[in-house]
């Protein structure tokens, strides 16, 4: 069985690819360009690469990509440039998740495919009745209307919640919410919670990208961990944070 990763050239996506390969997993990835992707990884015989724009691929091409995959991971995100945040596609993450899920359904897998969406702790899980302060709610509301990528993350997560309930035959999902992302060279201990334990706006924690990749790897290869978190939006923090 294989894992398909989209958004693999991003800072977290490439770390997930590396950890999957190091664990002996077979991996497929769809990338617009390999220009900034480590050459050492492209030479790995267990990695299958498709250079294409995800949203421009045909339905048949996407079905071929997800066929036989036990997991699909979206690390899609908007580039932190003016064009990346305010240009098109405005719904990169949502449209990507929608098309991948539709492709998975068409394959009618015998065992539900694990769909993992990398998101943000700034996305409130309203389905779980998470509460935030009035001040944070106001600021998040402004961000939602002024910065399109935040709304995109919210809509993508909501799409999974509303369309793939716990009894769905073909897809199970986890939406991973790291707090403020940082770069670290090595994996460290981390905590995972069902909901934020601190304010994403006024008391943000830190989460290293390599730890996010490690948690997503565990969701893929460890069914005990998967069954603990499926159909939830866990929040991950580096363990050295003061809680």
C-alpha positions in Angstrom: 0.0 0.0 0.0 1.1 3.5 -0.7 0.6 7.0 0.7 -0.1 10.0 -1.6 1.1 13.4 -0.4 0.1 16.7 -2.0 1.9 19.9 -1.0 5.0 17.8 -0.7 7.4 20.6 -1.7 6.4 22.7 1.3 8.4 22.9 4.5 6.3 20.2 6.3 5.4 18.1 3.3 9.0 17.3 2.4 9.7 16.3 6.0 6.8 13.9 5.9 8.0 12.4 2.6 11.4 11.9 4.1 10.1 10.2 7.2 7.8 8.0 5.2 10.6 6.8 3.0 12.9 6.3 6.1 10.2 4.1 7.5 10.2 2.0 4.4 6.9 3.2 3.1 6.0 3.5 -0.6 5.1 7.1 -1.4 3.5 9.0 -4.3 3.5 12.8 -4.6 2.0 15.4 -6.9 4.1 18.5 -7.3 3.9 21.5 -9.6 7.7 21.7 -9.8 10.7 19.8 -8.3 12.8 22.9 -8.4 13.1 23.2 -4.6 12.7 19.5 -3.7 15.7 17.7 -2.3 17.4 15.6 -5.0 18.4 13.0 -2.5 14.7 12.1 -2.1 13.8 12.1 -5.8 16.3 9.3 -6.3 14.6 7.0 -3.8 13.1 4.0 -5.6 10.1 3.9 -3.3 9.0 7.5 -4.3 6.7 8.0 -7.3 6.6 11.6 -8.6 4.0 13.3 -10.8 4.8 16.8 -11.9 1.4 18.5 -12.4 -0.9 21.1 -11.0 -3.3 19.2 -8.8 -6.3 21.4 -9.7 -5.6 21.1 -13.4 -5.4 17.3 -13.4 -8.4 15.4 -14.9 -10.7 13.3 -12.7 -9.3 10.1 -14.3 -5.7 11.2 -13.5 -6.6 11.8 -9.9 -8.4 8.5 -9.6 -5.2 6.8 -10.9 -3.2 8.7 -8.2 -5.3 7.6 -5.3 -5.9 4.1 -6.5 -4.3 1.6 -4.1 -3.4 4.2 -1.5 -4.1 3.5 2.1 -3.6 7.2 3.0 -3.8 10.6 1.3 -2.2 13.6 3.0 -2.8 17.2 2.1 0.0 19.6 3.2 -1.3 22.2 0.7 -0.9 25.8 1.6 -0.7 29.2 0.1 2.7 30.8 -0.5 3.4 33.7 1.9 3.6 36.2 -0.8 1.0 38.8 -2.0 0.1 36.7 -5.0 0.1 33.5 -2.9 -2.3 34.9 -0.3 -4.6 37.1 -2.5 -4.3 35.7 -6.0 -5.9 32.6 -7.5 -6.7 29.9 -6.7 -8.3 31.3 -3.6 -9.6 27.9 -2.5 -6.5 25.9 -3.2 -6.8 23.7 -0.1 -10.6 23.3 -0.2 -10.7 22.4 -3.9 -7.7 20.1 -3.5 -9.4 18.2 -0.7 -12.7 18.1 -2.5 -11.2 16.6 -5.7 -9.0 14.1 -3.9 -12.0 12.9 -1.8 -14.2 12.6 -4.9 -11.4 10.5 -6.6 -11.1 8.2 -3.5 -14.8 7.6 -3.6 -14.7 6.6 -7.2 -12.2 3.9 -6.4 -14.6 2.3 -3.8 -11.8 1.1 -1.6 -12.5 -2.1 0.5 -10.9 -0.4 3.6 -11.5 3.3 4.3 -8.7 5.5 3.1 -7.1 7.6 5.8 -7.3 11.3 4.7 -5.0 13.7 6.7 -5.4 17.4 6.3 -2.7 19.7 7.7 -4.5 22.8 9.0 -4.0 25.4 11.7 -4.8 25.9 15.4 -6.4 29.2 14.5 -9.2 27.2 12.9 -11.9 26.8 15.6 -13.6 23.4 15.7 -17.2 24.5 16.0 -18.5 21.0 15.5 -16.8 20.1 18.8 -18.2 23.2 20.5 -14.8 24.8 21.1 -15.1 28.2 22.7 -12.7 31.1 22.3 -12.7 34.6 23.8 -14.7 37.4 22.3 -11.4 39.3 21.5 -10.0 36.3 19.7 -13.3 35.8 17.9 -13.2 39.3 16.6 -9.6 39.1 15.4 -10.2 35.7 13.7 -13.2 37.2 12.1 -11.1 40.0 10.6 -8.4 37.5 9.5 -11.1 35.4 7.9 -12.4 38.3 5.7 -9.0 40.0 5.1 -6.7 37.0 4.5 -8.2 34.4 2.1 -5.9 31.5 3.1 -7.4 31.3 6.6 -11.0 31.0 5.3 -9.7 28.3 2.8 -8.3 26.3 5.8 -11.6 26.6 7.6 -13.7 25.6 4.7 -11.5 22.6 3.8 -11.8 21.2 7.4 -15.5 21.8 7.5 -15.9 19.9 4.2 -14.4 16.8 5.7 -16.5 17.1 8.9 -19.8 17.6 7.0 -19.3 15.1 4.2 -17.4 12.2 5.9 -19.1 11.1 9.1 -17.9 8.2 11.2 -19.9 5.7 9.2 -18.6 6.6 5.8 -17.6 3.6 3.8 -14.6 5.0 1.9 -13.0 7.8 3.8 -11.9 8.5 7.4 -10.1 11.7 8.2 -8.0 13.6 10.7 -7.4 17.3 10.6 -4.0 18.1 12.2 -3.8 21.6 13.8 -0.2 22.7 14.7 0.3 26.0 16.5 2.9 28.5 15.4 5.2 26.5 13.1 9.0 26.6 13.6 11.9 24.8 12.0 13.9 22.3 14.0 16.6 19.9 12.8 15.5 17.0 14.9 12.3 15.4 16.2 11.4 16.2 19.8 8.7 15.2 22.2 5.3 16.8 21.6 1.8 16.8 23.1 -1.4 16.2 21.2 -4.8 17.5 22.5 -8.3 17.3 21.1 -8.7 21.1 21.3 -6.3 24.1 21.9 -5.1 24.6 25.4 -4.0 28.1 24.7 -5.0 31.0 22.6 -3.8 30.9 19.1 -3.8 34.7 19.0 -2.8 35.9 22.5 -0.8 33.0 23.8 0.3 30.9 20.9 2.6 28.0 21.4 5.1 26.5 19.0 5.2 23.4 17.0 8.1 22.3 14.9 7.4 21.1 11.4 9.4 17.9 11.9 7.1 17.0 14.8 4.0 17.6 12.7 5.4 15.3 10.1 6.2 12.7 12.8 2.6 12.8 14.1 1.2 12.5 10.6 3.5 9.5 10.0 2.2 7.8 13.1 -1.4 8.4 12.0 -0.6 6.6 8.8 1.3 3.6 10.1 -0.1 3.1 13.6 -3.8 2.1 13.6 -4.0 2.6 17.4 -3.1 6.2 17.0 -5.4 6.6 14.0 -8.4 5.1 15.8 -7.7 7.5 18.8 -7.9 10.6 16.6 -10.0 9.8 13.5 -12.8 12.2 12.8 -11.2 14.8 15.1 -9.0 17.9 14.8 -6.1 17.3 17.2 -3.8 20.1 18.2 -0.1 19.5 18.4 2.4 21.5 20.6 6.1 21.0 21.3 6.3 19.6 24.8 8.7 22.3 26.1 5.9 24.9 25.9 4.6 26.3 29.1 1.0 25.3 29.4 
